[in-house]
């Protein structure tokens, strides 16, 4: 259950953040902040799977990912910890958010600019932290 809740909440927060940036910032616009983190709106057409241009293939891969996750969880061997399942939910919600962008906007909206790292978004953070915590607490 925690997987589903985490995935839905992650997707919702990611999309809300992207909507905020899309409404408040023009393409390429950067916030005038002296802080380490600034907002810079870009659209990344290449995503993680930029070499796959066919949306049907991307959707099929997403369905395969979801089904694989469910099968692994319900096999009872891995990801029995609630924290591991929560991490999987974060990663799944983030992946869904980025896939949603590709399907709707032909590219992923990125906006978190640390100035020393490529610009990314909340879904990317959820994917990395979720996958790392799921693997850490898998056994």
MODELLER restraints for C-alpha pairs under 7 A, 6 or more apart:
rsr = mdl.restraints
at = mdl.atoms
rsr.add(forms.Gaussian(group=physical.xy_distance, feature=features.Distance(at['CA:2:A'], at['CA:85:A']), mean=6.43, stdev=0.5))
rsr.add(forms.Gaussian(group=physical.xy_distance, feature=features.Distance(at['CA:2:A'], at['CA:86:A']), mean=5.53, stdev=0.5))
rsr.add(forms.Gaussian(group=physical.xy_distance, feature=features.Distance(at['CA:3:A'], at['CA:85:A']), mean=5.25, stdev=0.5))
rsr.add(forms.Gaussian(group=physical.xy_distance, feature=features.Distance(at['CA:3:A'], at['CA:86:A']), mean=5.09, stdev=0.5))
rsr.add(forms.Gaussian(group=physical.xy_distance, feature=features.Distance(at['CA:3:A'], at['CA:88:A']), mean=6.26, stdev=0.5))
rsr.add(forms.Gaussian(group=physical.xy_distance, feature=features.Distance(at['CA:3:A'], at['CA:89:A']), mean=4.08, stdev=0.5))
rsr.add(forms.Gaussian(group=physical.xy_distance, feature=features.Distance(at['CA:4:A'], at['CA:89:A']), mean=6.11, stdev=0.5))
rsr.add(forms.Gaussian(group=physical.xy_distance, feature=features.Distance(at['CA:6:A'], at['CA:86:A']), mean=6.01, stdev=0.5))
rsr.add(forms.Gaussian(group=physical.xy_distance, feature=features.Distance(at['CA:6:A'], at['CA:89:A']), mean=4.77, stdev=0.5))
rsr.add(forms.Gaussian(group=physical.xy_distance, feature=features.Distance(at['CA:6:A'], at['CA:90:A']), mean=5.50, stdev=0.5))
rsr.add(forms.Gaussian(group=physical.xy_distance, feature=features.Distance(at['CA:7:A'], at['CA:89:A']), mean=4.34, stdev=0.5))
rsr.add(forms.Gaussian(group=physical.xy_distance, feature=features.Distance(at['CA:7:A'], at['CA:90:A']), mean=5.31, stdev=0.5))
rsr.add(forms.Gaussian(group=physical.xy_distance, feature=features.Distance(at['CA:7:A'], at['CA:92:A']), mean=5.70, stdev=0.5))
rsr.add(forms.Gaussian(group=physical.xy_distance, feature=features.Distance(at['CA:7:A'], at['CA:93:A']), mean=3.85, stdev=0.5))
rsr.add(forms.Gaussian(group=physical.xy_distance, feature=features.Distance(at['CA:8:A'], at['CA:93:A']), mean=6.11, stdev=0.5))
rsr.add(forms.Gaussian(group=physical.xy_distance, feature=features.Distance(at['CA:10:A'], at['CA:90:A']), mean=5.94, stdev=0.5))
rsr.add(forms.Gaussian(group=physical.xy_distance, feature=features.Distance(at['CA:10:A'], at['CA:93:A']), mean=5.04, stdev=0.5))
rsr.add(forms.Gaussian(group=physical.xy_distance, feature=features.Distance(at['CA:10:A'], at['CA:94:A']), mean=6.20, stdev=0.5))
rsr.add(forms.Gaussian(group=physical.xy_distance, feature=features.Distance(at['CA:11:A'], at['CA:93:A']), mean=4.76, stdev=0.5))
rsr.add(forms.Gaussian(group=physical.xy_distance, feature=features.Distance(at['CA:11:A'], at['CA:94:A']), mean=6.00, stdev=0.5))
rsr.add(forms.Gaussian(group=physical.xy_distance, feature=features.Distance(at['CA:11:A'], at['CA:96:A']), mean=6.63, stdev=0.5))
rsr.add(forms.Gaussian(group=physical.xy_distance, feature=features.Distance(at['CA:11:A'], at['CA:97:A']), mean=5.22, stdev=0.5))
rsr.add(forms.Gaussian(group=physical.xy_distance, feature=features.Distance(at['CA:14:A'], at['CA:97:A']), mean=6.40, stdev=0.5))
rsr.add(forms.Gaussian(group=physical.xy_distance, feature=features.Distance(at['CA:14:A'], at['CA:122:A']), mean=5.41, stdev=0.5))
rsr.add(forms.Gaussian(group=physical.xy_distance, feature=features.Distance(at['CA:14:A'], at['CA:123:A']), mean=5.67, stdev=0.5))
rsr.add(forms.Gaussian(group=physical.xy_distance, feature=features.Distance(at['CA:15:A'], at['CA:97:A']), mean=6.59, stdev=0.5))
rsr.add(forms.Gaussian(group=physical.xy_distance, feature=features.Distance(at['CA:18:A'], at['CA:109:A']), mean=6.46, stdev=0.5))
rsr.add(forms.Gaussian(group=physical.xy_distance, feature=features.Distance(at['CA:21:A'], at['CA:41:A']), mean=6.76, stdev=0.5))
rsr.add(forms.Gaussian(group=physical.xy_distance, feature=features.Distance(at['CA:25:A'], at['CA:41:A']), mean=6.46, stdev=0.5))
rsr.add(forms.Gaussian(group=physical.xy_distance, feature=features.Distance(at['CA:26:A'], at['CA:41:A']), mean=6.98, stdev=0.5))
rsr.add(forms.Gaussian(group=physical.xy_distance, feature=features.Distance(at['CA:27:A'], at['CA:41:A']), mean=5.55, stdev=0.5))
rsr.add(forms.Gaussian(group=physical.xy_distance, feature=features.Distance(at['CA:27:A'], at['CA:42:A']), mean=5.94, stdev=0.5))
rsr.add(forms.Gaussian(group=physical.xy_distance, feature=features.Distance(at['CA:28:A'], at['CA:40:A']), mean=6.21, stdev=0.5))
rsr.add(forms.Gaussian(group=physical.xy_distance, feature=features.Distance(at['CA:28:A'], at['CA:41:A']), mean=5.16, stdev=0.5))
rsr.add(forms.Gaussian(group=physical.xy_distance, feature=features.Distance(at['CA:28:A'], at['CA:42:A']), mean=5.53, stdev=0.5))
rsr.add(forms.Gaussian(group=physical.xy_distance, feature=features.Distance(at['CA:29:A'], at['CA:40:A']), mean=5.65, stdev=0.5))
rsr.add(forms.Gaussian(group=physical.xy_distance, feature=features.Distance(at['CA:29:A'], at['CA:41:A']), mean=5.85, stdev=0.5))
rsr.add(forms.Gaussian(group=physical.xy_distance, feature=features.Distance(at['CA:30:A'], at['CA:39:A']), mean=5.63, stdev=0.5))
rsr.add(forms.Gaussian(group=physical.xy_distance, feature=features.Distance(at['CA:30:A'], at['CA:40:A']), mean=4.26, stdev=0.5))
rsr.add(forms.Gaussian(group=physical.xy_distance, feature=features.Distance(at['CA:30:A'], at['CA:41:A']), mean=6.78, stdev=0.5))
rsr.add(forms.Gaussian(group=physical.xy_distance, feature=features.Distance(at['CA:31:A'], at['CA:38:A']), mean=5.82, stdev=0.5))
rsr.add(forms.Gaussian(group=physical.xy_distance, feature=features.Distance(at['CA:31:A'], at['CA:39:A']), mean=5.19, stdev=0.5))
rsr.add(forms.Gaussian(group=physical.xy_distance, feature=features.Distance(at['CA:31:A'], at['CA:40:A']), mean=6.40, stdev=0.5))
rsr.add(forms.Gaussian(group=physical.xy_distance, feature=features.Distance(at['CA:36:A'], at['CA:114:A']), mean=5.95, stdev=0.5))
rsr.add(forms.Gaussian(group=physical.xy_distance, feature=features.Distance(at['CA:37:A'], at['CA:112:A']), mean=6.87, stdev=0.5))
rsr.add(forms.Gaussian(group=physical.xy_distance, feature=features.Distance(at['CA:37:A'], at['CA:113:A']), mean=5.73, stdev=0.5))
rsr.add(forms.Gaussian(group=physical.xy_distance, feature=features.Distance(at['CA:37:A'], at['CA:114:A']), mean=4.82, stdev=0.5))
rsr.add(forms.Gaussian(group=physical.xy_distance, feature=features.Distance(at['CA:38:A'], at['CA:112:A']), mean=6.31, stdev=0.5))
rsr.add(forms.Gaussian(group=physical.xy_distance, feature=features.Distance(at['CA:38:A'], at['CA:113:A']), mean=5.23, stdev=0.5))
rsr.add(forms.Gaussian(group=physical.xy_distance, feature=features.Distance(at['CA:38:A'], at['CA:114:A']), mean=6.57, stdev=0.5))
rsr.add(forms.Gaussian(group=physical.xy_distance, feature=features.Distance(at['CA:39:A'], at['CA:111:A']), mean=5.23, stdev=0.5))
rsr.add(forms.Gaussian(group=physical.xy_distance, feature=features.Distance(at['CA:39:A'], at['CA:112:A']), mean=5.24, stdev=0.5))
rsr.add(forms.Gaussian(group=physical.xy_distance, feature=features.Distance(at['CA:39:A'], at['CA:113:A']), mean=5.74, stdev=0.5))
rsr.add(forms.Gaussian(group=physical.xy_distance, feature=features.Distance(at['CA:40:A'], at['CA:111:A']), mean=4.79, stdev=0.5))
rsr.add(forms.Gaussian(group=physical.xy_distance, feature=features.Distance(at['CA:40:A'], at['CA:112:A']), mean=6.43, stdev=0.5))
rsr.add(forms.Gaussian(group=physical.xy_distance, feature=features.Distance(at['CA:40:A'], at['CA:113:A']), mean=6.05, stdev=0.5))
rsr.add(forms.Gaussian(group=physical.xy_distance, feature=features.Distance(at['CA:41:A'], at['CA:110:A']), mean=6.06, stdev=0.5))
rsr.add(forms.Gaussian(group=physical.xy_distance, feature=features.Distance(at['CA:41:A'], at['CA:111:A']), mean=4.66, stdev=0.5))
rsr.add(forms.Gaussian(group=physical.xy_distance, feature=features.Distance(at['CA:42:A'], at['CA:109:A']), mean=5.95, stdev=0.5))
rsr.add(forms.Gaussian(group=physical.xy_distance, feature=features.Distance(at['CA:42:A'], at['CA:110:A']), mean=5.40, stdev=0.5))
rsr.add(forms.Gaussian(group=physical.xy_distance, feature=features.Distance(at['CA:42:A'], at['CA:111:A']), mean=6.30, stdev=0.5))
rsr.add(forms.Gaussian(group=physical.xy_distance, feature=features.Distance(at['CA:43:A'], at['CA:107:A']), mean=5.66, stdev=0.5))
rsr.add(forms.Gaussian(group=physical.xy_distance, feature=features.Distance(at['CA:43:A'], at['CA:108:A']), mean=5.42, stdev=0.5))
rsr.add(forms.Gaussian(group=physical.xy_distance, feature=features.Distance(at['CA:43:A'], at['CA:109:A']), mean=4.56, stdev=0.5))
rsr.add(forms.Gaussian(group=physical.xy_distance, feature=features.Distance(at['CA:43:A'], at['CA:110:A']), mean=6.01, stdev=0.5))
rsr.add(forms.Gaussian(group=physical.xy_distance, feature=features.Distance(at['CA:44:A'], at['CA:107:A']), mean=5.12, stdev=0.5))
rsr.add(forms.Gaussian(group=physical.xy_distance, feature=features.Distance(at['CA:44:A'], at['CA:108:A']), mean=4.99, stdev=0.5))
rsr.add(forms.Gaussian(group=physical.xy_distance, feature=features.Distance(at['CA:44:A'], at['CA:109:A']), mean=6.30, stdev=0.5))
rsr.add(forms.Gaussian(group=physical.xy_distance, feature=features.Distance(at['CA:44:A'], at['CA:110:A']), mean=6.84, stdev=0.5))
rsr.add(forms.Gaussian(group=physical.xy_distance, feature=features.Distance(at['CA:45:A'], at['CA:106:A']), mean=6.22, stdev=0.5))
rsr.add(forms.Gaussian(group=physical.xy_distance, feature=features.Distance(at['CA:45:A'], at['CA:107:A']), mean=3.92, stdev=0.5))
rsr.add(forms.Gaussian(group=physical.xy_distance, feature=features.Distance(at['CA:45:A'], at['CA:108:A']), mean=6.21, stdev=0.5))
rsr.add(forms.Gaussian(group=physical.xy_distance, feature=features.Distance(at['CA:46:A'], at['CA:107:A']), mean=6.80, stdev=0.5))
rsr.add(forms.Gaussian(group=physical.xy_distance, feature=features.Distance(at['CA:47:A'], at['CA:107:A']), mean=6.91, stdev=0.5))
rsr.add(forms.Gaussian(group=physical.xy_distance, feature=features.Distance(at['CA:47:A'], at['CA:108:A']), mean=6.27, stdev=0.5))
rsr.add(forms.Gaussian(group=physical.xy_distance, feature=features.Distance(at['CA:55:A'], at['CA:103:A']), mean=6.54, stdev=0.5))
rsr.add(forms.Gaussian(group=physical.xy_distance, feature=features.Distance(at['CA:72:A'], at['CA:78:A']), mean=6.61, stdev=0.5))
rsr.add(forms.Gaussian(group=physical.xy_distance, feature=features.Distance(at['CA:73:A'], at['CA:79:A']), mean=5.91, stdev=0.5))
rsr.add(forms.Gaussian(group=physical.xy_distance, feature=features.Distance(at['CA:78:A'], at['CA:138:A']), mean=5.59, stdev=0.5))
rsr.add(forms.Gaussian(group=physical.xy_distance, feature=features.Distance(at['CA:78:A'], at['CA:139:A']), mean=6.11, stdev=0.5))
rsr.add(forms.Gaussian(group=physical.xy_distance, feature=features.Distance(at['CA:79:A'], at['CA:85:A']), mean=5.93, stdev=0.5))
rsr.add(forms.Gaussian(group=physical.xy_distance, feature=features.Distance(at['CA:79:A'], at['CA:134:A']), mean=6.92, stdev=0.5))
rsr.add(forms.Gaussian(group=physical.xy_distance, feature=features.Distance(at['CA:79:A'], at['CA:138:A']), mean=4.34, stdev=0.5))
rsr.add(forms.Gaussian(group=physical.xy_distance, feature=features.Distance(at['CA:79:A'], at['CA:139:A']), mean=6.46, stdev=0.5))
rsr.add(forms.Gaussian(group=physical.xy_distance, feature=features.Distance(at['CA:80:A'], at['CA:138:A']), mean=6.77, stdev=0.5))
rsr.add(forms.Gaussian(group=physical.xy_distance, feature=features.Distance(at['CA:81:A'], at['CA:137:A']), mean=6.45, stdev=0.5))
rsr.add(forms.Gaussian(group=physical.xy_distance, feature=features.Distance(at['CA:81:A'], at['CA:138:A']), mean=6.63, stdev=0.5))
rsr.add(forms.Gaussian(group=physical.xy_distance, feature=features.Distance(at['CA:83:A'], at['CA:134:A']), mean=6.85, stdev=0.5))
rsr.add(forms.Gaussian(group=physical.xy_distance, feature=features.Distance(at['CA:83:A'], at['CA:137:A']), mean=6.55, stdev=0.5))
rsr.add(forms.Gaussian(group=physical.xy_distance, feature=features.Distance(at['CA:84:A'], at['CA:133:A']), mean=6.08, stdev=0.5))
rsr.add(forms.Gaussian(group=physical.xy_distance, feature=features.Distance(at['CA:84:A'], at['CA:134:A']), mean=3.84, stdev=0.5))
rsr.add(forms.Gaussian(group=physical.xy_distance, feature=features.Distance(at['CA:84:A'], at['CA:135:A']), mean=6.86, stdev=0.5))
rsr.add(forms.Gaussian(group=physical.xy_distance, feature=features.Distance(at['CA:84:A'], at['CA:137:A']), mean=5.06, stdev=0.5))
rsr.add(forms.Gaussian(group=physical.xy_distance, feature=features.Distance(at['CA:84:A'], at['CA:138:A']), mean=5.53, stdev=0.5))
rsr.add(forms.Gaussian(group=physical.xy_distance, feature=features.Distance(at['CA:85:A'], at['CA:134:A']), mean=6.42, stdev=0.5))
rsr.add(forms.Gaussian(group=physical.xy_distance, feature=features.Distance(at['CA:87:A'], at['CA:130:A']), mean=3.78, stdev=0.5))
rsr.add(forms.Gaussian(group=physical.xy_distance, feature=features.Distance(at['CA:87:A'], at['CA:131:A']), mean=5.88, stdev=0.5))
rsr.add(forms.Gaussian(group=physical.xy_distance, feature=features.Distance(at['CA:87:A'], at['CA:133:A']), mean=5.40, stdev=0.5))
rsr.add(forms.Gaussian(group=physical.xy_distance, feature=features.Distance(at['CA:87:A'], at['CA:134:A']), mean=4.64, stdev=0.5))
rsr.add(forms.Gaussian(group=physical.xy_distance, feature=features.Distance(at['CA:88:A'], at['CA:130:A']), mean=5.66, stdev=0.5))
rsr.add(forms.Gaussian(group=physical.xy_distance, feature=features.Distance(at['CA:88:A'], at['CA:131:A']), mean=6.09, stdev=0.5))
rsr.add(forms.Gaussian(group=physical.xy_distance, feature=features.Distance(at['CA:88:A'], at['CA:134:A']), mean=5.67, stdev=0.5))
rsr.add(forms.Gaussian(group=physical.xy_distance, feature=features.Distance(at['CA:90:A'], at['CA:126:A']), mean=5.20, stdev=0.5))
rsr.add(forms.Gaussian(group=physical.xy_distance, feature=features.Distance(at['CA:90:A'], at['CA:127:A']), mean=6.24, stdev=0.5))
rsr.add(forms.Gaussian(group=physical.xy_distance, feature=features.Distance(at['CA:90:A'], at['CA:130:A']), mean=4.90, stdev=0.5))
rsr.add(forms.Gaussian(group=physical.xy_distance, feature=features.Distance(at['CA:91:A'], at['CA:126:A']), mean=5.45, stdev=0.5))
rsr.add(forms.Gaussian(group=physical.xy_distance, feature=features.Distance(at['CA:91:A'], at['CA:127:A']), mean=3.85, stdev=0.5))
rsr.add(forms.Gaussian(group=physical.xy_distance, feature=features.Distance(at['CA:91:A'], at['CA:128:A']), mean=6.93, stdev=0.5))
rsr.add(forms.Gaussian(group=physical.xy_distance, feature=features.Distance(at['CA:91:A'], at['CA:130:A']), mean=4.74, stdev=0.5))
rsr.add(forms.Gaussian(group=physical.xy_distance, feature=features.Distance(at['CA:91:A'], at['CA:131:A']), mean=5.69, stdev=0.5))
rsr.add(forms.Gaussian(group=physical.xy_distance, feature=features.Distance(at['CA:94:A'], at['CA:123:A']), mean=3.90, stdev=0.5))
rsr.add(forms.Gaussian(group=physical.xy_distance, feature=features.Distance(at['CA:94:A'], at['CA:124:A']), mean=6.28, stdev=0.5))
rsr.add(forms.Gaussian(group=physical.xy_distance, feature=features.Distance(at['CA:94:A'], at['CA:126:A']), mean=5.40, stdev=0.5))
rsr.add(forms.Gaussian(group=physical.xy_distance, feature=features.Distance(at['CA:94:A'], at['CA:127:A']), mean=5.32, stdev=0.5))
rsr.add(forms.Gaussian(group=physical.xy_distance, feature=features.Distance(at['CA:95:A'], at['CA:123:A']), mean=6.63, stdev=0.5))
rsr.add(forms.Gaussian(group=physical.xy_distance, feature=features.Distance(at['CA:95:A'], at['CA:127:A']), mean=6.52, stdev=0.5))
rsr.add(forms.Gaussian(group=physical.xy_distance, feature=features.Distance(at['CA:97:A'], at['CA:123:A']), mean=6.16, stdev=0.5))
rsr.add(forms.Gaussian(group=physical.xy_distance, feature=features.Distance(at['CA:98:A'], at['CA:108:A']), mean=5.78, stdev=0.5))
rsr.add(forms.Gaussian(group=physical.xy_distance, feature=features.Distance(at['CA:98:A'], at['CA:123:A']), mean=6.52, stdev=0.5))
rsr.add(forms.Gaussian(group=physical.xy_distance, feature=features.Distance(at['CA:101:A'], at['CA:107:A']), mean=5.89, stdev=0.5))
rsr.add(forms.Gaussian(group=physical.xy_distance, feature=features.Distance(at['CA:101:A'], at['CA:108:A']), mean=5.10, stdev=0.5))
rsr.add(forms.Gaussian(group=physical.xy_distance, feature=features.Distance(at['CA:101:A'], at['CA:109:A']), mean=6.94, stdev=0.5))
rsr.add(forms.Gaussian(group=physical.xy_distance, feature=features.Distance(at['CA:102:A'], at['CA:108:A']), mean=5.73, stdev=0.5))
rsr.add(forms.Gaussian(group=physical.xy_distance, feature=features.Distance(at['CA:110:A'], at['CA:119:A']), mean=5.93, stdev=0.5))
rsr.add(forms.Gaussian(group=physical.xy_distance, feature=features.Distance(at['CA:110:A'], at['CA:120:A']), mean=4.70, stdev=0.5))
rsr.add(forms.Gaussian(group=physical.xy_distance, feature=features.Distance(at['CA:110:A'], at['CA:121:A']), mean=4.76, stdev=0.5))
rsr.add(forms.Gaussian(group=physical.xy_distance, feature=features.Distance(at['CA:111:A'], at['CA:119:A']), mean=6.00, stdev=0.5))
rsr.add(forms.Gaussian(group=physical.xy_distance, feature=features.Distance(at['CA:111:A'], at['CA:120:A']), mean=5.81, stdev=0.5))
rsr.add(forms.Gaussian(group=physical.xy_distance, feature=features.Distance(at['CA:111:A'], at['CA:121:A']), mean=5.63, stdev=0.5))
rsr.add(forms.Gaussian(group=physical.xy_distance, feature=features.Distance(at['CA:112:A'], at['CA:119:A']), mean=5.39, stdev=0.5))
rsr.add(forms.Gaussian(group=physical.xy_distance, feature=features.Distance(at['CA:112:A'], at['CA:120:A']), mean=5.19, stdev=0.5))
rsr.add(forms.Gaussian(group=physical.xy_distance, feature=features.Distance(at['CA:112:A'], at['CA:121:A']), mean=5.60, stdev=0.5))
rsr.add(forms.Gaussian(group=physical.xy_distance, feature=features.Distance(at['CA:113:A'], at['CA:119:A']), mean=4.73, stdev=0.5))
rsr.add(forms.Gaussian(group=physical.xy_distance, feature=features.Distance(at['CA:113:A'], at['CA:120:A']), mean=6.86, stdev=0.5))
